[in-house]
Amino acid sequence: MKRAILLVASLMLISTVASAGPNWQALTLSITPENLPTVLTALDELMTKIEPGDTGSAALMVSVAGGDSSHVFISSFESRAAREAWSAKLNPSKAWTKYSKTTAGLIERGGSSRMDVVKSWGDESNKDVFWEIFSFTVTDPAALSAALDTFLASDTGKKFPGQVHLSAIAAAGPSASTHVISVGFESEAEAEAWGDSLSTSEDWTSYQKATGGVSSFTGAYMIRSIATWGDSDE
Protein backbone atom coordinates (compact mmCIF):
# COMPACT_ATOMS: atom_id res chain seq x y z
CA MET A 1 0.00 0.00 0.00
CA LYS A 2 1.46 3.33 -1.13
CA ARG A 3 2.88 5.10 1.90
CA ALA A 4 1.08 2.55 3.99
CA ILE A 5 2.98 3.06 6.95
CA LEU A 6 0.89 1.91 9.26
CA LEU A 7 2.25 3.29 11.89
CA VAL A 8 1.02 5.26 14.56
CA ALA A 9 3.46 7.01 16.93
CA SER A 10 3.69 7.84 20.61
CA LEU A 11 1.60 10.97 21.28
CA MET A 12 3.27 14.39 21.37
CA LEU A 13 2.99 18.04 20.37
CA ILE A 14 5.99 19.84 18.83
CA SER A 15 6.46 23.02 16.87
CA THR A 16 7.18 22.18 13.25
CA VAL A 17 6.94 23.72 9.81
CA ALA A 18 4.27 22.06 7.66
CA SER A 19 6.24 20.14 5.06
CA ALA A 20 5.20 19.11 1.59
CA GLY A 21 5.23 15.51 0.46
CA PRO A 22 3.99 12.14 1.76
CA ASN A 23 2.27 12.15 5.13
CA TRP A 24 0.14 9.86 7.23
CA GLN A 25 -2.32 10.27 10.05
CA ALA A 26 -3.28 7.78 12.73
CA LEU A 27 -6.48 7.73 14.76
CA THR A 28 -6.65 5.34 17.71
CA LEU A 29 -9.95 3.54 18.23
CA SER A 30 -11.41 1.18 20.82
CA ILE A 31 -13.76 -1.37 19.23
CA THR A 32 -15.04 -4.47 20.98
CA PRO A 33 -14.86 -7.83 19.16
CA GLU A 34 -18.66 -8.06 18.96
CA ASN A 35 -18.91 -4.59 17.37
CA LEU A 36 -16.02 -5.03 14.93
CA PRO A 37 -17.99 -6.75 12.10
CA THR A 38 -20.59 -3.95 12.01
CA VAL A 39 -17.92 -1.25 12.13
CA LEU A 40 -15.80 -2.92 9.46
CA THR A 41 -18.78 -3.33 7.11
CA ALA A 42 -19.78 0.31 7.58
CA LEU A 43 -16.21 1.50 7.10
CA ASP A 44 -15.79 -0.56 3.96
CA GLU A 45 -18.97 0.95 2.50
CA LEU A 46 -17.78 4.46 3.37
CA MET A 47 -14.28 3.99 1.93
CA THR A 48 -15.67 2.39 -1.22
CA LYS A 49 -17.90 5.39 -1.88
CA ILE A 50 -15.37 8.07 -0.87
CA GLU A 51 -12.09 6.48 -1.95
CA PRO A 52 -8.76 8.11 -1.09
CA GLY A 53 -8.01 7.99 -4.84
CA ASP A 54 -4.72 7.45 -6.63
CA THR A 55 -2.81 9.76 -4.28
CA GLY A 56 -3.77 8.10 -1.01
CA SER A 57 -4.66 4.98 0.91
CA ALA A 58 -6.23 3.93 4.20
CA ALA A 59 -6.05 0.94 6.50
CA LEU A 60 -7.66 -0.39 9.65
CA MET A 61 -5.12 -1.98 11.97
CA VAL A 62 -5.60 -4.17 15.02
CA SER A 63 -3.22 -3.89 17.97
CA VAL A 64 -0.98 -6.92 18.47
CA ALA A 65 1.15 -5.73 21.40
CA GLY A 66 2.20 -2.56 23.15
CA GLY A 67 -0.58 -0.28 21.94
CA ASP A 68 -3.02 1.63 24.17
CA SER A 69 -6.08 1.01 21.96
CA SER A 70 -7.61 -2.00 20.23
CA HIS A 71 -7.44 -0.54 16.70
CA VAL A 72 -5.85 2.20 14.63
CA PHE A 73 -7.18 3.83 11.45
CA ILE A 74 -4.36 5.12 9.23
CA SER A 75 -4.74 7.38 6.21
CA SER A 76 -1.74 8.11 3.96
CA PHE A 77 -1.46 10.71 1.21
CA GLU A 78 1.13 11.96 -1.26
CA SER A 79 0.70 15.55 -0.03
CA ARG A 80 -1.21 17.67 2.47
CA ALA A 81 -3.16 19.14 -0.42
CA ALA A 82 -4.33 15.65 -1.44
CA ARG A 83 -5.38 14.92 2.15
CA GLU A 84 -7.29 18.18 2.37
CA ALA A 85 -9.08 17.50 -0.93
CA TRP A 86 -10.16 14.04 0.27
CA SER A 87 -11.41 15.41 3.61
CA ALA A 88 -13.39 18.06 1.75
CA LYS A 89 -15.24 15.27 -0.09
CA LEU A 90 -15.62 13.00 2.93
CA ASN A 91 -16.91 15.29 5.68
CA PRO A 92 -20.07 16.70 4.00
CA SER A 93 -20.99 13.45 2.20
CA LYS A 94 -24.12 11.39 2.76
CA ALA A 95 -21.85 8.36 3.03
CA TRP A 96 -20.12 9.90 6.07
CA THR A 97 -23.47 10.73 7.68
CA LYS A 98 -24.65 7.15 7.21
CA TYR A 99 -21.38 5.75 8.58
CA SER A 100 -21.57 8.00 11.63
CA LYS A 101 -25.14 6.93 12.41
CA THR A 102 -24.36 3.23 11.90
CA THR A 103 -21.30 3.26 14.17
CA ALA A 104 -22.64 5.61 16.87
CA GLY A 105 -21.91 4.04 20.24
CA LEU A 106 -19.82 1.26 18.71
CA ILE A 107 -16.48 3.08 18.60
CA GLU A 108 -14.60 4.98 21.28
CA ARG A 109 -12.33 7.47 19.57
CA GLY A 110 -8.91 8.13 21.07
CA GLY A 111 -6.10 10.46 20.05
CA SER A 112 -4.74 11.29 16.63
CA SER A 113 -1.25 11.91 15.30
CA ARG A 114 0.21 13.25 12.05
CA MET A 115 3.53 12.19 10.52
CA ASP A 116 5.60 13.51 7.62
CA VAL A 117 7.56 10.84 5.74
CA VAL A 118 11.28 11.62 5.64
CA LYS A 119 12.43 8.63 3.58
CA SER A 120 11.37 5.10 2.69
CA TRP A 121 13.26 1.92 1.82
CA GLY A 122 12.19 -1.44 0.40
CA ASP A 123 9.28 -2.41 -1.82
CA GLU A 124 5.91 -1.10 -0.69
CA SER A 125 3.29 -3.85 -0.77
CA ASN A 126 -0.15 -4.62 0.64
CA LYS A 127 1.28 -8.05 1.44
CA ASP A 128 3.15 -6.46 4.33
CA VAL A 129 0.43 -6.65 6.97
CA PHE A 130 2.50 -6.97 10.16
CA TRP A 131 4.12 -3.77 11.43
CA GLU A 132 6.60 -2.95 14.16
CA ILE A 133 6.60 0.72 15.18
CA PHE A 134 9.60 2.23 16.96
CA SER A 135 9.60 5.78 18.35
CA PHE A 136 12.68 7.88 19.11
CA THR A 137 13.86 11.26 20.28
CA VAL A 138 16.28 12.31 17.54
CA THR A 139 18.83 15.11 17.81
CA ASP A 140 20.28 14.71 14.31
CA PRO A 141 17.65 13.47 11.82
CA ALA A 142 20.05 13.68 8.86
CA ALA A 143 22.53 11.39 10.65
CA LEU A 144 19.79 8.87 11.46
CA SER A 145 18.60 8.82 7.85
CA ALA A 146 22.17 8.40 6.62
CA ALA A 147 22.74 5.51 9.03
CA LEU A 148 19.61 3.77 7.69
CA ASP A 149 20.87 4.36 4.15
CA THR A 150 24.20 2.75 5.00
CA PHE A 151 22.70 -0.20 6.84
CA LEU A 152 20.09 -1.05 4.21
CA ALA A 153 22.76 -0.87 1.49
CA SER A 154 25.00 -3.28 3.44
CA ASP A 155 25.23 -7.03 2.88
CA THR A 156 22.81 -7.57 5.76
CA GLY A 157 20.47 -4.78 4.72
CA LYS A 158 20.17 -6.12 1.18
CA LYS A 159 18.56 -9.23 2.65
CA PHE A 160 15.82 -7.23 4.40
CA PRO A 161 12.49 -8.70 3.23
CA GLY A 162 10.05 -5.86 3.96
CA GLN A 163 9.75 -2.09 3.94
CA VAL A 164 10.98 0.69 6.23
CA HIS A 165 9.71 4.25 6.64
CA LEU A 166 11.33 7.03 8.65
CA SER A 167 8.80 9.70 9.62
CA ALA A 168 8.98 12.95 11.57
CA ILE A 169 6.18 13.55 14.05
CA ALA A 170 4.32 16.70 13.01
CA ALA A 171 1.58 16.76 15.66
CA ALA A 172 0.11 14.55 18.37
CA GLY A 173 -0.04 14.46 22.17
CA PRO A 174 2.61 15.25 24.82
CA SER A 175 5.79 13.17 24.54
CA ALA A 176 9.49 13.66 23.91
CA SER A 177 9.43 11.54 20.75
CA THR A 178 10.28 13.29 17.48
CA HIS A 179 10.51 10.46 14.93
CA VAL A 180 9.07 7.04 14.13
CA ILE A 181 10.58 4.12 12.23
CA SER A 182 7.84 1.85 10.83
CA VAL A 183 8.89 -1.61 9.65
CA GLY A 184 6.49 -3.76 7.60
CA PHE A 185 6.63 -7.54 7.08
CA GLU A 186 4.37 -10.12 5.44
CA SER A 187 4.03 -11.96 8.75
CA GLU A 188 5.16 -12.01 12.36
CA ALA A 189 7.23 -15.09 11.53
CA GLU A 190 9.10 -13.12 8.87
CA ALA A 191 9.74 -10.34 11.38
CA GLU A 192 11.04 -12.83 13.91
CA ALA A 193 13.41 -14.45 11.39
CA TRP A 194 14.75 -11.04 10.38
CA GLY A 195 15.29 -10.04 14.01
CA ASP A 196 17.14 -13.28 14.73
CA SER A 197 19.46 -12.67 11.78
CA LEU A 198 20.60 -9.34 13.24
CA SER A 199 22.09 -10.87 16.38
CA THR A 200 25.30 -11.85 14.58
CA SER A 201 25.40 -9.02 12.03
CA GLU A 202 28.35 -6.64 12.11
CA ASP A 203 26.38 -4.31 9.83
CA TRP A 204 23.65 -4.07 12.48
CA THR A 205 26.23 -3.42 15.19
CA SER A 206 27.68 -0.59 13.09
CA TYR A 207 24.20 0.88 12.62
CA GLN A 208 23.55 0.85 16.36
CA LYS A 209 26.85 2.61 17.01
CA ALA A 210 26.11 5.22 14.35
CA THR A 211 22.67 6.03 15.77
CA GLY A 212 23.42 5.70 19.48
CA GLY A 213 24.62 9.27 19.80
CA VAL A 214 21.87 10.91 17.74
CA SER A 215 18.71 9.07 18.85
CA SER A 216 17.14 7.71 22.02
CA PHE A 217 14.61 4.88 21.92
CA THR A 218 11.29 5.82 23.55
CA GLY A 219 8.94 2.94 22.82
CA ALA A 220 7.58 0.28 20.45
CA TYR A 221 4.40 -1.55 19.57
CA MET A 222 3.04 -3.96 16.96
CA ILE A 223 -0.06 -3.76 14.73
CA ARG A 224 -1.60 -5.84 11.97
CA SER A 225 -3.59 -4.66 8.96
CA ILE A 226 -7.10 -6.17 8.64
CA ALA A 227 -8.47 -4.01 5.80
CA THR A 228 -7.05 -1.58 3.23
CA TRP A 229 -8.52 0.90 0.73
CA GLY A 230 -7.27 3.22 -1.98
CA ASP A 231 -3.99 3.24 -3.85
CA SER A 232 -2.29 -0.16 -3.72
CA ASP A 233 1.04 -1.68 -4.71
CA GLU A 234 3.13 0.15 -7.24
Phi, psi and omega per residue, in radians:
M1 nan 2.238 -3.052
K2 -1.051 2.126 -3.108
R3 0.966 0.565 -3.101
A4 -1.470 1.283 -3.072
I5 -1.752 1.208 3.116
L6 -0.576 0.480 -2.926
L7 -1.751 -1.202 3.068
V8 1.554 2.140 -3.048
A9 -1.989 2.979 2.997
S10 -1.158 2.555 -2.977
L11 -1.349 2.465 -3.099
M12 -2.847 2.977 3.003
L13 -2.466 2.040 -3.139
I14 -2.267 2.738 3.053
S15 -1.436 2.241 -3.100
T16 -2.672 2.624 3.081
V17 -1.440 2.285 3.127
A18 -1.072 2.083 -3.073
S19 -1.782 2.647 3.086
A20 -1.431 2.836 3.059
G21 1.856 -3.031 -3.055
P22 -0.993 2.441 3.123
N23 -2.614 2.781 3.087
W24 -2.499 2.638 -3.113
Q25 -2.234 2.423 -3.114
A26 -2.106 2.332 3.090
L27 -2.120 2.078 -3.137
T28 -1.431 2.446 -3.069
L29 -2.364 2.544 2.992
S30 -1.956 2.031 -3.113
I31 -2.301 2.207 3.138
T32 -1.313 2.712 -3.140
P33 -0.984 -0.652 -3.118
E34 -1.256 -0.424 3.127
N35 -1.588 -0.285 -3.044
L36 -1.016 -0.787 -3.125
P37 -1.015 -0.739 3.130
T38 -1.143 -0.766 -3.141
V39 -1.118 -0.774 -3.099
L40 -1.134 -0.695 3.101
T41 -1.122 -0.766 3.130
A42 -1.152 -0.687 3.134
L43 -1.182 -0.693 3.117
D44 -1.109 -0.705 3.105
E45 -1.123 -0.739 3.127
L46 -1.105 -0.842 -3.063
M47 -1.249 -0.422 3.076
T48 -1.270 -0.633 -3.134
K49 -1.410 -0.640 3.134
I50 -2.076 1.269 -3.075
E51 -1.202 2.594 3.065
P52 -1.108 -0.330 3.112
G53 1.509 -2.917 -3.070
D54 -1.486 0.075 3.091
T55 -2.000 0.158 -3.099
G56 -2.705 3.050 3.108
S57 -2.738 2.898 3.123
A58 -2.558 2.704 -3.136
A59 -2.639 2.545 2.976
L60 -1.827 2.185 -3.099
M61 -1.969 2.586 3.026
V62 -1.910 2.434 3.140
S63 -1.238 2.325 3.093
V64 -1.752 -0.801 3.137
A65 -2.854 2.516 3.001
G66 1.516 -0.266 -3.113
G67 -1.419 2.846 3.132
D68 -1.871 0.289 3.054
S69 -2.546 2.878 -3.107
S70 -1.376 -0.511 -3.071
H71 -2.491 2.832 3.087
V72 -2.429 2.289 3.026
F73 -1.790 2.152 -3.083
I74 -2.055 2.274 3.031
S75 -2.091 2.339 -3.071
S76 -2.209 2.371 -3.120
F77 -2.407 2.739 -3.120
E78 -1.269 -0.346 3.140
S79 -2.777 2.885 3.068
R80 -1.194 -0.570 3.118
A81 -1.118 -0.713 3.118
A82 -1.143 -0.682 3.100
R83 -1.115 -0.779 -3.126
E84 -1.098 -0.703 3.136
A85 -1.127 -0.703 3.114
W86 -1.158 -0.748 3.129
S87 -1.099 -0.622 3.135
A88 -1.138 -0.513 3.059
K89 -1.411 -0.673 -3.020
L90 -1.241 -0.919 -2.959
N91 -1.022 -0.743 -3.122
P92 -1.558 0.066 -2.997
S93 -1.349 2.685 3.050
K94 -1.154 -0.535 3.130
A95 -1.110 -0.690 3.121
W96 -1.176 -0.716 3.116
T97 -1.069 -0.768 3.123
K98 -1.125 -0.760 3.129
Y99 -1.056 -0.778 -3.115
S100 -1.080 -0.724 3.128
K101 -1.183 -0.715 -3.103
T102 -1.137 -0.664 -3.037
T103 -1.712 0.043 3.138
A104 -0.998 2.195 -3.139
G105 1.456 -0.086 -3.119
L106 -1.753 -0.268 -3.091
I107 -2.237 2.340 2.996
E108 -1.842 1.977 -3.084
R109 -1.416 2.373 3.105
G110 -1.832 -2.440 -3.120
G111 -1.541 2.968 3.083
S112 -2.254 2.752 3.128
S113 -2.546 2.600 -3.129
R114 -2.157 2.334 -3.122
M115 -2.156 2.539 3.000
D116 -1.915 2.190 -3.097
V117 -1.271 2.202 3.105
V118 -1.528 -0.859 -3.141
K119 -2.851 2.656 3.128
S120 -2.247 2.643 3.112
W121 -2.358 2.680 3.112
G122 1.519 3.050 -3.129
D123 -1.572 2.140 3.128
E124 -1.340 2.262 -3.050
S125 -2.658 2.464 3.037
N126 -1.156 -0.258 3.112
K127 -1.210 -0.377 3.114
D128 -1.434 1.670 -3.043
V129 -1.860 -0.232 3.139
F130 -1.835 2.210 -3.043
W131 -2.204 2.397 2.989
E132 -1.941 2.238 -3.060
I133 -2.018 2.149 -3.113
F134 -2.083 2.229 3.131
S135 -1.897 2.587 -3.060
F136 -2.490 2.714 2.840
T137 -1.731 2.086 -3.022
V138 -2.023 2.254 3.124
T139 -1.693 -0.349 3.135
D140 -2.435 1.462 -3.092
P141 -1.012 -0.654 -3.133
A142 -1.096 -0.683 3.131
A143 -1.184 -0.681 3.115
L144 -1.126 -0.774 3.127
S145 -1.101 -0.714 3.126
A146 -1.139 -0.656 3.120
A147 -1.145 -0.676 3.075
L148 -1.150 -0.705 3.065
D149 -0.969 -0.872 -3.086
T150 -1.117 -0.790 -3.107
F151 -1.130 -0.807 -3.074
L152 -1.276 -0.227 3.037
A153 -1.641 -0.081 -3.119
S154 -1.367 3.029 3.119
D155 -1.020 -0.718 3.113
T156 -1.205 -0.819 -3.100
G157 -1.057 -0.573 3.137
K158 -1.165 -0.289 3.117
K159 -1.606 -0.044 -3.120
F160 -1.068 2.218 -2.994
P161 -1.569 -0.179 -3.001
G162 -2.042 -2.408 3.138
Q163 -2.396 2.610 -3.114
V164 -2.276 2.427 3.095
H165 -2.330 2.219 3.023
L166 -1.740 2.157 -3.105
S167 -2.233 2.536 3.024
A168 -1.664 2.372 3.139
I169 -1.352 2.099 -3.119
A170 -1.595 -0.694 -3.137
A171 -2.853 2.449 3.055
A172 -3.052 -2.571 -3.113
G173 -1.664 -3.115 -3.031
P174 -1.196 2.127 3.082
S175 -2.978 2.813 3.127
A176 -1.491 -0.132 -3.081
S177 -1.153 2.499 3.127
T178 -2.128 -0.383 -3.076
H179 -2.471 2.769 3.108
V180 -2.308 2.387 2.970
I181 -1.933 2.050 -3.123
S182 -1.849 2.227 -3.077
V183 -2.133 2.092 -3.085
G184 -1.867 2.405 3.120
F185 -2.308 2.824 3.087
E186 -1.256 -0.445 -3.111
S187 -2.765 2.876 3.071
E188 -1.175 -0.551 3.100
A189 -1.121 -0.697 3.108
E190 -1.140 -0.685 3.102
A191 -1.106 -0.722 3.131
E192 -1.111 -0.781 -3.131
A193 -1.098 -0.705 3.120
W194 -1.140 -0.763 3.116
G195 -1.073 -0.702 3.118
D196 -1.105 -0.616 -3.099
S197 -1.202 -0.357 -3.096
L198 -1.375 -0.319 -3.048
S199 -1.089 -0.457 -3.127
T200 -2.006 0.261 -3.070
S201 -1.597 2.120 3.055
E202 -1.207 -0.533 3.100
D203 -1.105 -0.690 3.123
W204 -1.197 -0.687 3.090
T205 -1.071 -0.733 3.120
S206 -1.120 -0.683 3.106
Y207 -1.092 -0.782 -3.132
Q208 -1.093 -0.665 3.108
K209 -1.176 -0.684 -3.108
A210 -1.192 -0.546 -3.075
T211 -1.722 -0.213 -3.078
G212 -1.036 -0.588 -3.087
G213 -1.581 -0.123 -3.072
V214 -2.091 -0.046 -3.132
S215 -2.604 2.578 3.091
S216 -2.185 2.198 -3.128
F217 -1.180 2.314 -3.109
T218 -2.116 -0.185 3.117
G219 2.852 2.930 3.132
A220 -2.705 2.691 3.006
Y221 -2.718 2.978 -3.086
M222 -2.223 2.460 3.104
I223 -2.429 2.807 -3.134
R224 -2.343 2.330 3.130
S225 -1.297 2.321 3.088
I226 -2.043 -0.204 3.083
A227 -2.831 2.479 3.125
T228 -2.363 2.664 3.127
W229 -2.487 2.733 3.049
G230 1.581 -2.672 -3.053
D231 -1.035 2.337 -3.080
S232 -1.964 -2.718 -3.049
D233 -0.958 2.498 3.071
E234 -1.677 nan nan
